[in-house]
Amino acid sequence: MRVVKLSADIQYCIAMPEGVRKSKTLLLIVIAASCMSGCTRTHKEGNLANLADRERIIATLREAYAAFNRGDIDAAVQGLDANIEWTEPPEFPGGGSYHGRAGAKRYLTQSRAAWAEVISEPERFIPAGDRMIVFVYARVRPRDSQDWQEVRLADVYSVRDGKIVAMHAFADREAAQRWAGQ
């Protein structure tokens, strides 16, 4: 009996005749290594390596932004994981961390209430491993004003097991890309 160690966690016991042992052992190691490397994903590939998953996440996010724009906050958070971690930068009104759909809904509701009108349009979706960076063009009109303010920012969504589990907003698009590993 011979023990073949494939990694720190995986070892196999092999019983075979001495003359065949080396070639069979080598073959087993090659097969196991091939399977292990093909079955694991790197952070860069992440959950969004699959085109269908990526398109589904983009469609979910497009629907969320559209719902937010029409004031339907329930629909805006519907596609998020029930335990989402929602983080807004401190320089944003109401900035901070919010937990769960209820927390995200609370933030989005107060965010819309601060303005007479809000339009938040996704301009570009950039997959980054298990994250989706969304470049957003936002226009807001303060109460008691006819003047619109415009800003370009980024939201970064983390995806795990096909679910949107976190969102981090950034005032600086380049900072968002760096944070997401781009």
C-alpha positions in Angstrom: 0.0 0.0 0.0 1.3 3.4 -0.9 -0.1 6.8 0.1 0.0 9.5 -2.5 -0.5 13.1 -1.2 -2.0 15.4 -3.8 -2.3 18.5 -1.6 -2.3 19.4 2.1 -5.9 18.2 2.3 -6.1 15.3 -0.2 -4.3 12.0 -0.1 -5.1 8.6 -1.7 -4.1 5.1 -0.6 -3.1 3.0 -3.6 -2.6 -0.7 -3.7 -1.1 -2.1 -6.9 1.8 -4.2 -8.0 5.3 -2.6 -7.7 6.0 -2.5 -11.4 2.8 -0.7 -12.3 2.8 1.6 -9.2 4.8 4.4 -10.6 3.0 4.9 -13.9 -0.4 4.5 -12.3 0.5 6.8 -9.6 1.7 9.4 -12.0 -1.5 9.0 -14.1 -3.7 9.3 -11.0 -1.8 12.5 -9.9 -2.2 14.0 -13.4 -6.0 13.2 -13.5 -6.5 14.5 -10.0 -4.6 17.7 -10.6 -6.5 18.3 -13.8 -9.9 17.8 -12.1 -8.9 20.0 -9.2 -7.7 22.8 -11.4 -10.8 22.6 -13.6 -13.2 22.4 -10.7 -12.0 25.4 -8.8 -12.5 29.0 -9.7 -10.2 31.9 -9.0 -11.4 35.2 -7.6 -11.0 36.7 -11.0 -13.4 34.2 -12.6 -15.8 34.2 -9.7 -19.5 33.7 -10.0 -19.8 36.0 -13.1 -17.5 33.9 -15.4 -20.6 32.3 -16.8 -22.2 34.5 -19.5 -25.8 33.5 -18.5 -25.1 34.4 -14.8 -23.6 37.7 -15.8 -26.6 38.6 -18.1 -29.0 37.6 -15.3 -27.3 39.8 -12.8 -27.2 42.7 -15.2 -30.9 42.3 -16.0 -31.6 42.2 -12.2 -29.6 45.4 -11.7 -31.2 47.2 -14.6 -34.6 46.4 -13.2 -33.5 47.7 -9.8 -32.3 51.0 -11.1 -35.5 51.4 -13.2 -37.6 50.7 -10.1 -35.7 53.2 -8.0 -36.2 55.8 -10.7 -39.9 55.4 -10.7 -40.0 55.4 -6.9 -40.8 51.7 -6.5 -38.4 50.9 -3.7 -39.9 47.5 -2.9 -39.2 46.4 -6.5 -35.7 48.0 -6.4 -34.6 45.7 -3.5 -36.5 42.6 -4.6 -33.6 41.1 -6.6 -31.2 41.5 -3.6 -30.2 38.8 -1.2 -32.3 39.0 2.0 -29.1 39.6 4.0 -27.4 42.1 1.7 -24.8 44.3 3.2 -25.3 47.8 1.7 -22.6 50.4 2.1 -22.7 54.1 1.1 -19.7 56.4 1.5 -19.7 58.8 4.5 -19.8 61.8 2.2 -23.2 60.7 0.8 -26.3 61.9 2.6 -27.2 59.1 4.9 -23.9 57.4 4.2 -23.0 54.3 6.3 -23.8 50.6 6.4 -27.2 49.0 6.2 -28.1 45.3 6.6 -30.7 43.3 4.8 -33.3 44.3 2.2 -35.1 46.3 4.9 -31.9 48.3 5.5 -31.3 48.9 1.8 -34.9 49.9 1.4 -34.5 52.4 4.3 -31.5 53.9 2.7 -33.0 54.2 -0.8 -36.2 55.6 0.6 -34.4 58.4 2.5 -32.1 59.0 -0.5 -35.1 59.6 -2.8 -36.9 61.7 -0.1 -34.0 64.2 0.1 -34.6 65.3 -3.5 -37.5 66.7 -5.6 -36.4 64.4 -8.5 -33.8 61.7 -8.9 -32.6 59.8 -12.0 -30.0 57.1 -11.5 -29.0 55.5 -14.8 -26.5 52.7 -15.2 -24.1 53.6 -18.0 -21.8 50.5 -18.0 -21.6 47.1 -16.4 -18.1 45.7 -15.8 -17.7 42.2 -14.5 -14.8 41.9 -12.0 -14.5 38.4 -10.6 -17.4 37.8 -8.3 -18.3 41.5 -8.5 -20.2 43.7 -10.9 -19.1 47.3 -11.2 -21.8 49.6 -12.4 -20.9 53.1 -13.7 -23.9 55.3 -12.8 -24.9 58.7 -14.2 -27.1 60.4 -11.6 -29.1 63.6 -11.9 -30.8 65.1 -8.9 -33.0 68.2 -8.5 -33.0 69.7 -5.0 -36.3 70.7 -3.5 -37.2 74.3 -4.1 -35.0 74.5 -7.2 -35.3 74.1 -10.9 -31.6 73.3 -11.3 -30.3 69.8 -11.8 -27.1 68.5 -10.4 -25.2 65.7 -12.2 -22.7 63.2 -10.9 -21.0 60.1 -12.3 -20.3 57.5 -9.7 -20.0 53.7 -9.3 -21.8 51.0 -7.4 -20.0 47.7 -6.9 -22.2 44.6 -6.3 -20.8 41.4 -4.9 -22.3 38.1 -6.1 -22.2 34.8 -4.3 -24.0 31.7 -5.4 -25.9 33.7 -8.0 -27.2 36.2 -5.4 -26.4 39.9 -4.9 -25.0 39.8 -1.4 -23.3 43.2 -1.0 -23.3 46.7 -2.5 -20.6 49.4 -2.0 -21.1 52.8 -3.5 -18.2 55.0 -4.6 -18.1 58.7 -5.5 -14.9 58.0 -7.5 -15.2 55.4 -10.3 -11.5 54.7 -10.3 -11.6 53.9 -6.5 -14.5 51.5 -7.2 -12.4 49.7 -9.8 -9.4 49.5 -7.6 -11.6 48.2 -4.7 -13.1 45.5 -7.0 -9.6 44.4 -8.1 -9.6 45.9 -11.6 
